[in-house]
Structures are given as C-alpha cells and as structure tokens.
Amino acid sequence: MDAPIGKVDAASIRREIRPDGKPSVTDYRVERTGSGRALVALTLHTGRTHQIRVHMASLGCPVAGDFLYGTELPELPGRFALHSHRLRLVHPHTGRVLELTAPMPECFTSLLDAPRSAASPCPDAGAPQTAPGCGGDPRLPDR
C-alpha cells in the first residue's frame, strides 16, 4: 500500500490518508484468518506516525481493538492487537544488522478463534499485497 499520511487537523493526534500527506508505504501479507479477523504480517518502508493503524483502517480492516481508528475490544482492555513479532534493523553506530523476535501473545491468537457476530471486510489469506517499486535498506536481506 502506497498512500500518503497526514494529520486530520493541527490539534488532533489522528492521522488520515491525504494527498498532501507524507509518503507512506506498507506491504502486507495475510497469514491466517478466522472469526472475521486476519493475522497480517506487515513490512514498513517508511515510519510515519500511526502508519500501520491508518493504512489498515483505510483498507476497511482496522487493527483489532484500536480505539482511534476502529473499535475497542473487551478482550483487550487498554490495548489493541498490534505486536512486533520480528524486527530487523541496522544498528546506527555499528552498522550491524540486528534481528529481534518475540512470540505473539496468546490473547492475540485467541482473537482468531473466538466467535464474532459481524463479518469483517478483511482480506482473505493469500498472496502478499505489495506496493510496486518499494525498496528497503539494501543491508537488510529479504526473507
């Protein structure tokens, strides 16, 4: 997804896709679906405020439990279902590639198995959705 993001207005923390926004690129791949929700792997090519939240909401599939761009969930009091499973980055001082991983919280995986009354417009599991011409840091190998 290649969609520029900007502030809704000067006083707001809320962001939206807008033509005068800053360039924002996110690739996504649906890993698993269930109960009208989707587990999605995301790759950010830019680092805009609320980028994941805004891009997913604009697709009609807000992050589960996101109070600002979607709906809070009683199953996730005080948080929403956004988790960094794997981070790869180039250390700013040493230039070494660092990779950090963390298992997904059980409360997130149970969201895919729990019954849900309303159908979701979230995409089905399948091929990756990528923005053409996206380039990452060449020091970070694709996996």
Disulfide bonds with the S-S distance in Angstrom:
Cys61-Cys122 2.06
